[in-house]
Amino acid sequence: LMMQPREKIGSTSINWKEFALGIGKNRRKTVGFGTYNKKEREWDDELYIRELSIVDGGIGCALWDAAIILTRWIYDNSELFRSKVVLELGSGVGLPGILA
């Protein structure tokens, strides 16, 4: 039994210059960790992520709110992950797995 290939949704070509600079449909998200300094308007540590829209990139190109919450928990409890191998599945761009 052979499965039929999944129909692609959206454009398969990506303008990497546009994507890298955050122009047009591509968004840059800042995810902060640790303590937020209101005066300086910055976090102890920050990650910057560029993502495609779900229409153009599919659900695997999105940074979900649950992934941000899990990543902040991993950051706050990093001692649980020291010297461990982590397999992370299903959080869009894989932010929790990258941090762990």
Salt bridges, closest charged atoms under 4 A:
GLU51 OE2 - ARG27 NH2 2.60
GLU51 OE2 - LYS29 NZ 3.39
ASP56 OD2 - LYS25 NZ 3.09
